[in-house]
Amino acid sequence: MEALRPFYSSYFSVALSPSGPLVRRRVAVLAAAGFPSHRYRNYECLRPMRCVLKKNKKRRSLLFKETDDPGNVEVYIPSAADDAGTATETFTTIELDERESSEDKKHTIVQRIIIFVTSEAAPYSKTGGLADVCGSLPIAFAARGHRVMVVSPRYLNGVSDKTYADSFDTGVRIKVPCFGDQPEVGFFHEYRAGVDWVFVDHPSYHRPGNPYGDENGAFGDNQFRFTILCHAACEAPLVLPLGGYTYGENCFFLVNDWHAGLVPLLLAAKYRPHGVYKDARSILVIHNLAHQGVEPAATYHKLGLPPDWYGAVEWVFPTWARTHALDKGETVNILKGAIVTVDRIVTVSQGYAWEITTGEGGCGLQDLLSNRKNVLNGITNGIDIDEWDPASDKHIPFHYSIDNLSGKAKCKAALQKELGFAIRSECPVIGFIGRLDYQKGTDLIMMAIPELLQHDIQFVMLGSGDRQTENWMRSTEFNYKEKFRGWVGFNIPVSHRITAGCDMLLMPSRFEPCGLNQLYAMRYATVPVVHKTGGLRALRLAISTFREHKASWEGLMKRGMSRNSTWDSAALKYEQVFKWALMDPPYVK
Ligand SMILES: Nc1ncnc2c1ncn2[C@@H]1O[C@H](COP(=O)(O)OP(=O)(O)O[C@H]2O[C@H](CO)[C@@H](O)[C@H](O)[C@H]2O)[C@@H](O)[C@H]1O
């Protein structure tokens, strides 16, 4: 019996084993045993088997023992009733398929240990595109053979609670030294799609509203909430025995936006002086530079950093940006601290990587970012093609594909009906989905709507955020019942139905680090109209093309649909960045 190990821990010996063929052999055993496919990584060589396994949803534990014979592995597969798994006599010897050993040789990806730190990750928590990226890129990495953990808060607000239902309490509690105290946090865990989803638990994450605020505005203690997230994320790889093994120190931290920005500072100031994380690397992923985590300088001592590290986060606003005569402009800026300590920086498109080094796009940080140009890269986001697929989307009433667009017309009619518009195929339906703020150019829509609604169009707007814009949406709907619907709120199924049912998606963003909605729209044969091509003037051209040049319009729809926006090429580029990060010693030793 001592040779037996429960499946869950053996899984991670699979994942961590440096020996390729052995890894493949054990994974092949899991597949041959009919173990649900989401329990092991999506190695290329298993694809043929996965089709069969998808039907087998039954959860069973699996024990195995190694044999000296390299061709065979003995596995114990208890029946459901027998799940305690104590009998040893039911071992079965499984011979490995030849196909797999030959495929082994092709698998050349270097496995990395990757820790995402993020304030939101879909489907658990979402207010925007950050969640989409942190919900799907980790899965893409895991599918490529990396060991991946995503650390985000466990927000309980009565609405999202059910999304955490499959996570369990690891029982691990740690105290994080910050804010003049030792707040205790717990860790919940779910293993899904090859990724360890780790949820940091603390009472400050349990309240109504979204991750950052409620109807009264941003939460006043966000600095505290994300400081404990960063401390907890640094501890997670060291203290959580996920599947029996901790992730360990030799990892890559992918820190997303300012909420995770304290991580590289903690690695440099708190851990490395004590010999911990000496070989780890951190990569800052900037989704949106407009938010930097700026608070009064007096809050520095709360962050849990040594006093002599103040300079790293110190940020003095220029005189013109100060609010009153006594304001000295002295603040701490978490994102700035990350920029000056992190090993590498990635933005979510190449264009944005350049923009943030300019006065127009740098949000005050352009000089610091320019200084780090040699480690700054842009990698365009991909999209989750399982979640956003018009051929199988569970949120839309009819399905369609590039070969048969008839379902799209039905989705349009269904949307018109749902919104209370006249069901008219010849009338262009234009949509907008997004946060209602300056970045997304919603004020431009507000200015243009009276003129736009002179045309024979139907316009639907889904979004929440700026209170004034929300009120404007309500009153415009009241005044233009036939032509305008304002859906105030955050609703994922509605966003899918709008994406599928509209002819055009309007995105008059002032700046867009990458933008996901245009990628989703194209995949749904919905033509995006964006600011850069002439903004709302381009919309008039789009409307006349829709009406008068049906063949060109269909060509546009199909070209959009056939665009490859999967995560594969982005993941490959991130792997290159990992390689580069290791070529240099840690930026702050
Ligand atoms: N009211 C609502 N109801 C339902 N769903 C809603 C919604 N409002 C927004 N969404 C959804 O939220 C996501 C927003 O994606 P964006 O790319 O516009 O991201 P955002 O600007 O938040 O993030 C930043 O990060 C992303 C990711 O890197 C970058 O693409 C982007 O340019 C950058 O500004 C989409 O999935 C959209 O459908």
Ligand as a Chemical Component Dictionary entry (heavy atoms), coordinates in Angstrom:
data_LIG
# 
_chem_comp.id                   LIG 
_chem_comp.type                 NON-POLYMER 
_chem_comp.pdbx_formal_charge   0 
_chem_comp.three_letter_code    LIG 
# 
loop_
_chem_comp_atom.comp_id 
_chem_comp_atom.atom_id 
_chem_comp_atom.alt_atom_id 
_chem_comp_atom.type_symbol 
_chem_comp_atom.charge 
_chem_comp_atom.model_Cartn_x 
_chem_comp_atom.model_Cartn_y 
_chem_comp_atom.model_Cartn_z 
_chem_comp_atom.pdbx_ordinal 
LIG N1  N1  N 0 -22.556 46.029 -18.940 1  
LIG C1  C1  C 0 -21.944 44.921 -19.315 2  
LIG N2  N2  N 0 -22.576 43.735 -19.268 3  
LIG C2  C2  C 0 -21.949 42.605 -19.659 4  
LIG N3  N3  N 0 -20.672 42.568 -20.087 5  
LIG C3  C3  C 0 -20.010 43.724 -20.150 6  
LIG C4  C4  C 0 -20.598 44.952 -19.769 7  
LIG N4  N4  N 0 -19.670 45.933 -19.919 8  
LIG C5  C5  C 0 -18.570 45.341 -20.369 9  
LIG N5  N5  N 0 -18.779 44.011 -20.520 10 
LIG C6  C6  C 0 -17.820 43.013 -20.948 11 
LIG O1  O1  O 0 -16.563 43.311 -20.365 12 
LIG C7  C7  C 0 -15.529 43.087 -21.298 13 
LIG C8  C8  C 0 -14.900 44.406 -21.619 14 
LIG O2  O2  O 0 -13.810 44.225 -22.437 15 
LIG P1  P1  P 0 -12.884 45.460 -22.885 16 
LIG O3  O3  O 0 -11.829 44.923 -23.773 17 
LIG O4  O4  O 0 -13.757 46.558 -23.335 18 
LIG O5  O5  O 0 -12.235 45.747 -21.498 19 
LIG P2  P2  P 0 -11.933 46.894 -20.474 20 
LIG O6  O6  O 0 -11.903 48.236 -21.066 21 
LIG O7  O7  O 0 -12.786 46.649 -19.323 22 
LIG O8  O8  O 0 -10.448 46.397 -20.082 23 
LIG C9  C9  C 0 -9.097  46.653 -20.329 24 
LIG O9  O9  O 0 -8.462  45.356 -20.435 25 
LIG C10 C10 C 0 -8.837  44.625 -21.595 26 
LIG C11 C11 C 0 -8.146  43.286 -21.499 27 
LIG O10 O10 O 0 -6.774  43.385 -21.612 28 
LIG C12 C12 C 0 -8.456  45.376 -22.853 29 
LIG O11 O11 O 0 -8.926  44.647 -23.971 30 
LIG C13 C13 C 0 -9.103  46.756 -22.838 31 
LIG O12 O12 O 0 -8.654  47.505 -23.961 32 
LIG C14 C14 C 0 -8.729  47.487 -21.552 33 
LIG O13 O13 O 0 -9.353  48.759 -21.493 34 
LIG C15 C15 C 0 -16.175 42.415 -22.469 35 
LIG O14 O14 O 0 -16.211 41.030 -22.265 36 
LIG C16 C16 C 0 -17.599 42.985 -22.432 37 
LIG O15 O15 O 0 -18.522 42.179 -23.093 38 
# 
loop_
_chem_comp_bond.comp_id 
_chem_comp_bond.atom_id_1 
_chem_comp_bond.atom_id_2 
_chem_comp_bond.value_order 
_chem_comp_bond.pdbx_ordinal 
LIG N1  C1  SING 1  
LIG C1  N2  SING 2  
LIG C1  C4  DOUB 3  
LIG N2  C2  DOUB 4  
LIG C2  N3  SING 5  
LIG N3  C3  DOUB 6  
LIG C3  C4  SING 7  
LIG C3  N5  SING 8  
LIG C4  N4  SING 9  
LIG N4  C5  DOUB 10 
LIG C5  N5  SING 11 
LIG N5  C6  SING 12 
LIG C6  O1  SING 13 
LIG C6  C16 SING 14 
LIG O1  C7  SING 15 
LIG C7  C8  SING 16 
LIG C7  C15 SING 17 
LIG C8  O2  SING 18 
LIG O2  P1  SING 19 
LIG P1  O3  DOUB 20 
LIG P1  O4  SING 21 
LIG P1  O5  SING 22 
LIG O5  P2  SING 23 
LIG P2  O6  DOUB 24 
LIG P2  O7  SING 25 
LIG P2  O8  SING 26 
LIG O8  C9  SING 27 
LIG C9  O9  SING 28 
LIG C9  C14 SING 29 
LIG O9  C10 SING 30 
LIG C10 C11 SING 31 
LIG C10 C12 SING 32 
LIG C11 O10 SING 33 
LIG C12 O11 SING 34 
LIG C12 C13 SING 35 
LIG C13 O12 SING 36 
LIG C13 C14 SING 37 
LIG C14 O13 SING 38 
LIG C15 O14 SING 39 
LIG C15 C16 SING 40 
LIG C16 O15 SING 41 
# 
